[in-house]
Each structure stands twice: as C-alpha cells, then as structure tokens.
Amino acid sequence: MAIITDSKGNIFLEFMKIEYDKLSTITLDAPLTHALIVVKCQEKYLFLHNKWRKNWELPGGIIEPGENAQQCIIRELFEETNQNIDTVVFKGLMKFRLRPSFHGPERTEYGALFKGELCKLDDFIENDEASSIILWDGISEIGDIAEIDRKLIEFV
C-alpha cells in the first residue's frame, strides 16, 4: 500500500530502514538515483523554492557518476541552498513510482534519505534551481509544498 500519492500521480511506495554500509551490497528491484535531506535549523525545516516546479521542497538531487549518496546530498545541499554541512545521518531508502517528467518516462526508483542539523544559516545565493530558502515550522502556510516532501519529514 502506498504511503502517499501526490497530485501529479507520483507515488511514495515504501520506506526501508537499512544501515548505510548495506547500501553498496543490497539488491534493489530498481535503481538508486537520488538523495534527499531533511535539515533542521532553529527547530525548523529547511526548504528551498524550486524555480522550475514553483513549489517548496527538500534539498536533494541526482547522484552523479563516481559519487555515493552521502557525497551527493552534501553537494546538492550546497548547490541549492549555499549551506555547508559536515555530518549527515542516513535514515533509509525511499521507493517511488514516478510519472513521466524531464527526468525520464514513468519509472520506479529509489532515493536515499538523510537528516542533518545546522547551527546557523549561511546567506542564500540564488541559483539555477532555487529562488529562495525558508525555515519552515511544519505547520504554517508558506505556499505550495511538494506533497511527498512534506510527508518525508515524518521519517527522520
């Protein structure tokens, strides 16, 4: 049974708690393509406003050739939000059934979910993906939030 289906038809199918060191040896029925991170700062969640999708979402992105999921999330967090983080904690694997998009046709894929904490926010620098960042309390109305990302904060 699905955890949540968003308004575009993307389905968050399953969350698997495993140890990070098992990631390189586990056999999955679909590729591990990306990583996301739930970052807390001042007891709030860090979200970025995606310029293309025009909504608030968690930092993260595609794992590039030659990098692992942890390297990916540290790089993506910096590229998207200008935040440096030294320590991230792997929380598990997310399994998705995704609708066709600019990333490809309809497909099943996995993502690695991490959590992290920042003592302070560095100044944000607008970039190709993000127009702004916000620390969200998880309750207040801030506009359109990616439905699956809103659900993911419950898993950390």
C-alpha positions as CSV (number, residue, x, y, z in Angstrom):
1,M,0.0,0.0,0.0
2,A,1.3,3.4,-0.9
3,I,2.4,5.9,1.7
4,I,1.3,8.9,-0.3
5,T,0.4,9.8,-3.9
6,D,0.9,13.4,-4.9
7,S,-1.3,15.5,-7.2
8,K,0.9,14.6,-10.2
9,G,0.4,10.9,-9.7
10,N,3.9,10.2,-8.2
11,I,3.7,7.5,-5.6
12,F,5.9,7.2,-2.5
13,L,5.6,3.4,-2.2
14,E,7.8,2.4,0.7
15,F,10.4,3.4,3.2
16,M,13.1,0.9,4.1
17,K,15.3,1.4,7.2
18,I,18.7,-0.1,6.5
19,E,22.2,0.7,7.6
20,Y,24.2,3.0,5.2
21,D,27.0,0.4,4.8
22,K,24.5,-2.1,3.4
23,L,23.6,0.4,0.6
24,S,26.5,-0.9,-1.6
25,T,25.6,-4.6,-1.2
26,I,21.8,-4.5,-1.1
27,T,20.0,-5.8,-4.2
28,L,17.2,-3.5,-5.3
29,D,14.5,-4.0,-7.9
30,A,15.1,-0.5,-9.3
31,P,18.0,1.9,-9.4
32,L,19.1,4.2,-6.6
33,T,19.1,7.5,-8.5
34,H,19.0,10.4,-6.0
35,A,19.3,11.6,-2.4
36,L,17.2,14.0,-0.3
37,I,17.9,15.6,3.1
38,V,15.7,16.9,5.9
39,V,17.8,19.6,7.5
40,K,16.7,21.2,10.8
41,C,17.9,24.6,11.9
42,Q,16.5,26.5,14.9
43,E,13.9,23.7,15.3
44,K,12.5,24.3,11.8
45,Y,12.9,22.5,8.5
46,L,15.0,23.9,5.6
47,F,13.1,24.1,2.3
48,L,14.0,25.7,-1.0
49,H,11.7,27.2,-3.5
50,N,12.2,25.4,-6.8
51,K,12.2,27.8,-9.8
52,W,11.0,25.1,-12.3
53,R,8.3,23.4,-10.2
54,K,7.3,26.6,-8.4
55,N,7.0,24.9,-5.0
56,W,8.8,24.4,-1.7
57,E,10.8,21.2,-1.5
58,L,13.6,19.5,0.4
59,P,17.2,19.9,-0.9
60,G,18.5,17.0,-2.9
61,G,19.2,15.7,-6.4
62,I,20.6,13.1,-8.7
63,I,23.6,11.0,-7.7
64,E,26.3,11.8,-10.3
65,P,28.7,9.2,-11.7
66,G,31.5,8.5,-9.3
67,E,29.8,9.8,-6.2
68,N,27.9,8.0,-3.4
69,A,24.6,9.1,-1.9
70,Q,26.2,10.9,1.0
71,Q,28.6,12.9,-1.3
72,C,25.6,13.7,-3.5
73,I,23.5,15.1,-0.7
74,I,26.3,17.3,0.7
75,R,27.0,18.6,-2.8
76,E,23.3,19.2,-3.6
77,L,22.6,20.9,-0.3
78,F,25.4,23.4,-1.0
79,E,24.5,23.9,-4.7
80,E,20.8,24.5,-4.0
81,T,20.9,26.4,-0.6
82,N,24.6,27.5,-0.1
83,Q,24.6,25.6,3.2
84,N,27.7,23.6,4.3
85,I,27.1,20.6,6.4
86,D,29.7,18.3,7.9
87,T,27.6,15.5,9.3
88,V,24.6,13.8,7.8
89,V,22.8,10.8,9.1
90,F,21.4,8.2,6.7
91,K,17.8,7.3,7.6
92,G,16.8,4.8,4.9
93,L,15.7,4.2,1.3
94,M,12.6,5.7,-0.3
95,K,10.9,3.8,-3.1
96,F,8.9,5.8,-5.7
97,R,6.8,5.1,-8.7
98,L,7.3,8.3,-10.7
99,R,5.2,9.8,-13.6
100,P,6.9,10.8,-16.8
101,S,9.0,14.0,-16.4
102,F,12.0,15.7,-17.8
103,H,14.0,13.1,-15.9
104,G,12.5,10.3,-18.0
105,P,9.5,8.1,-18.7
106,E,7.3,6.5,-16.0
107,R,9.6,4.6,-13.7
108,T,10.3,3.0,-10.3
109,E,13.4,4.3,-8.5
110,Y,14.9,4.6,-5.0
111,G,16.3,7.6,-3.2
112,A,18.4,7.8,-0.1
113,L,17.0,9.9,2.7
114,F,19.3,11.7,5.1
115,K,18.9,14.1,8.0
116,G,21.2,16.9,9.2
117,E,21.3,19.8,11.5
118,L,22.7,23.4,11.1
119,C,23.5,25.7,13.9
120,K,23.1,28.7,11.7
121,L,22.1,29.5,8.1
122,D,24.6,30.9,5.7
123,D,23.5,33.6,3.4
124,F,21.4,32.2,0.5
125,I,22.7,32.7,-3.1
126,E,20.0,32.4,-5.8
127,N,20.9,29.8,-8.3
128,D,19.6,27.9,-11.4
129,E,17.3,25.7,-9.2
130,A,16.3,27.7,-6.2
131,S,14.9,31.2,-5.9
132,S,14.9,31.3,-2.0
133,I,15.1,29.2,1.1
134,I,12.9,29.2,4.2
135,L,12.9,27.6,7.7
136,W,9.5,26.1,8.0
137,D,7.9,25.1,11.3
138,G,6.0,22.2,9.7
139,I,2.6,23.9,10.3
140,S,2.5,27.5,8.9
141,E,1.1,28.2,5.5
142,I,4.0,29.1,3.2
143,G,2.5,28.3,-0.2
144,D,2.7,25.2,-2.4
145,I,4.9,22.5,-0.7
146,A,5.8,19.3,-2.5
147,E,3.4,16.8,-1.0
148,I,5.8,13.9,-0.8
149,D,8.5,16.1,0.7
150,R,6.0,17.3,3.4
151,K,5.5,13.6,4.3
152,L,9.2,12.8,4.3
153,I,9.9,15.0,7.3
154,E,8.0,12.4,9.3
155,F,10.6,9.7,8.5
156,V,13.6,11.4,10.3
